[in-house]
Amino acid sequence: MDEKSFHVDHKSAQAIPVPVTHRPVVTSLRKKWGRRLALLLIFLCTVHLLSNVKRTRHNGHEGQDHGMLSALTQHAPNKGRVLRGKKAEQLFLSVPDADSAIAASRVYAATPHMAGTVGDFDTAKYFLAHLQEELRIDSSSSDIPLYSAGSHESREATLTIPSLDEPKAWIDEYYPILNSPLDRSLEILGGDGKSVWSAELEEVADETDPYAFKSANAVPTWHGISRGGQAEGTLIYAHYGRKQDYDALVEAGVDFNGKIVLTRYGGVFRGLKVKRAQELGAAAVLVYSDPRDDGTVTVENGYVPYPHGPARNPTSVQRGSVQFLSLYPGDPSTPGYPSYENSTRMEGGSKPTIPSLPISWANAEVLLKHLEDGCEGPTVRLVNNVDEKITPIWNVMGVIPGHIKNEVVVIGAHRDAWVTGASDPSSGTVSLSEAIRGFGAMLRKGWRPLRTILITSWDGEEFGLIGSTEWGEDFSEWIKDHVVAYVNTDTSASGSRLKAAGSPLLAHLLRETAEQIPHPTSGERNLWDARGDTGTLFGEHMNAEIAAIHGDDLLAVDTIGVSPLGSGSDYTVFLQYHGVPSTDGGFTSTLHDPVYHYHSIFDSQYWQELYGDPGFSRHVAIAKHIGLQVLRLSGDIILPFNTTHYSIELESYLDKVVSIAAAGSYDVNLAPLRGSLHALQSASLELDSAKTKAERKLRKILKQMKKRHAICHRIRRKVHKASCKLKKVFGKHECESKDKHEDTERERPDRRLTKNSFRQPSQHLLKAIQRVQAVNKRLIAFERSFISKDGIKDREWYKHLGVAPGKWSGYGATTFPGLTEALTMDKNTTAAAYEAGRLKVMIDDLVETIRL
């Protein structure tokens, strides 16, 4: 065949189809990606529909549900995971620092700052500035946020706390009636009526303690709220001035009419020493500090007096209020209502009607030597002139808003001192300041508490718990509606032993938080172990009576190791007036510690750094303890309240009454009350079970949702990548600018959970949150249920039927006070039966309240 035979007609060949032996590589790109995109859209719609099958149609959530939901789904923009739980606590505990605490103490305890003075206002401004700095509150304005109590600004500041979204701080100014010393004198008179001895009433310091030396004459030695005037009479010694001491003297035939009574500090609140003397017709009272109450740290045991050693300076004097605290605290002229500048004033009965003076051991020793047969002595003349007037005081307030805005945890310490007060109150203020630094560090890391935190620096505490009481009376309804707990510290460091006191509802919280904190001076133990510390200064001689009194104090604790709260500090208005569970704690002086010169010029920065808390490790430990309590109270899903422990403790209160009745042969039927307490214990166990189930259910749902949304996140990532490829086919490159952001999101799938997943939360989640809130509502109601509008007989301001300051102790707690005192004070079985009935009705109502 020749070449011509192989010639191809190209024109004809174009019409001949190529045989089909495989699928073409590309048909239509638009059709191909269109089909894929359609499939992806169908898939996404299916996922979306499935994920919303059980979603609620509600567009919003109210109050606590919304707050709890917000907290559970919180995210921190540009900061990664939100700070909460153990990590938040670890950060907080790393902040309080000894160097910072010492620096703060040297500011607060540098100069005298008695309530209502210029020095006091300076410390208020300093505390306000500290809040503004740590909580990042705008302080650019030259005007101090200072609001007169009762004004629109003051009312608005507190009442709008539940609506705050950012931290806020301000100062409330109240106007109580206070007094200050004028001229005072104390003399022994001879038979001719002339002075044979005149006391040196002021304390004597030298430059060894520069703080005490500088402030020696700044605040004269006198009693706050004391009666002004002059008295002259025969001297009578009445030991501690307790009711039983007076009663024993009366029984022995001693006539107090027109006499001047000499008593020693200790045993009961100083104001009650004056009250009982006044009731018996005495003309005046002298109260002195006795070295026998200093345990083994005495000159008799070879210890040198301060400032050259740890024993008592013989010229030291304990100032203090003589208000009748067990009747009611606060401004004596406004019982039950706040002291505004224009408030109506009245004589409420909590002020003495006879004058009194505090004196030193050096002066008391002279008087005691003149006493005949240890009872009656020479004629003495006492002058105590005072200036009484309406005086402004300043409470400093700071707020850290939480997610649940209508639940508020309050933490506080008082700031006013009798002189410089390095221990009382500056150690408590310093510990609170260190806790604030911890909160500030957490806020800077994106933390926000579940519940709102209110920080308070109270004023006027030394005169009679005035600043806290006036605020508590001012905002009574608001506290009732919003405050769930109060954490107090007063003197956080004056010795080696930790004292923890509080409502039984919070006993476990006190212990558990203390057990998480290292012992301040012993690395092998924890903070809770410090309750057994005794000091290191021992000696051969110690007064047996004082040893017994201290022993009884150590035994006055519950099965956890927590003492009940009576009065004597700023928790009083919260617990005793409003039924807010409270705690109080700090390091106290023991019989073998350097002598703590309470309310003296020698409670100084020099003493604190040398003897009280060298290195300030106890200041720091208390800062961590109160802060950790607040973190749990403000952050736990279920409030850390133990109602079962409380209900068991209530039966132990009843056991004490039964013992009293048996000892006095009183016929009172207490069986019905015990039956009600058993019903309360059963109901509380049911509530315990509900608490556990509610929290477990909520956490389970959250875990499931997090897992489900993590899967959805991976699917979204794949869809996103496929979509980007499709866009690139069509020449679009928008995805490239988002790569960095998407990589970050891939590392934190839970952020998508928090941002997008709960706009329409499931019914299961909402019901779980509502169940938790129902439990918390009952926990909050538990302490509130002990509040009686009628209060306790003869002192109706105190409204808590479970515990109150003893009628004749002032500081110490009396449990079931109405019932107990009907037997111990009134010796009246009819009154006791009435009080037992009141308690039974209250307990029965509480049983119904806590049932779900």
Secondary structure, DSSP 8 states (H G I E B T S, - for coil): --GGGG---HHHHTTS-----S--S-S-HHHHHHHHHHHHHHHHHHHHHHHTTTB---S---HHHHHHHHHHT--BTTTBS---HHHHHHHHHTS--HHHHHHHHHHHTSS---TTSHHHHHHHHHHHHHHHHHTT----SSS--EEETTSHHHHHHHHTGGG-SS-EEEEEEE--EEEEEEEEEEEEE-TTS-EEEE---S----TTSHHHHHTTTTS-S-EET---EEEEEEEEE-TT--HHHHHHHHHTT---TT-EEEEES-SS-HHHHHHHHHHTT-SEEEEE--GGGGTT-SGGGT--BTTSSSB--TT----EE-S-TTT--S-TTSTTS---TT------S-S-SS-EEEE-HHHHHHHHHH-BTTTEEEEEEEEEEEEEEE--EEEEEEEE--SEEEEEEEEEEE---SS--TTTTHHHHHHHHHHHHHHHHHHHTT---SEEEEEEEE-SHHHHSHHHHHHHHHTHHHHHHHEEEEEE-S--BSSSEEEEEE-GGGHHHHHHHHHTSB-SS-TTSBGGGGGG--BS---S---HHHHHHHHHHHH---TTS-B---SSSTTHIIIIIH---EEEEEEE--TBS----TTSTTSSHHHIIIII-GGGHHHHHHHHHHHHHHHHHHH-SS----HHHHHHHHHHHHHHHHHHHHHTT-----HHHHHHHHHHHHHHHHHHHHHHHHHHHHHHHHHHHHHHHHHHHHHHHHHHHHHHHHHHHTT--GGGGGHHHHHHHHH-HHHHHHHHTTSS-BHHHHHHHHHHHHHHHHHHHHHHTTB-TT-BTTBTT--BSSEEE-TTTSSSEEESHHHHHHHHTS--HHHHHHHHHHHHHHHHHHHHHH--
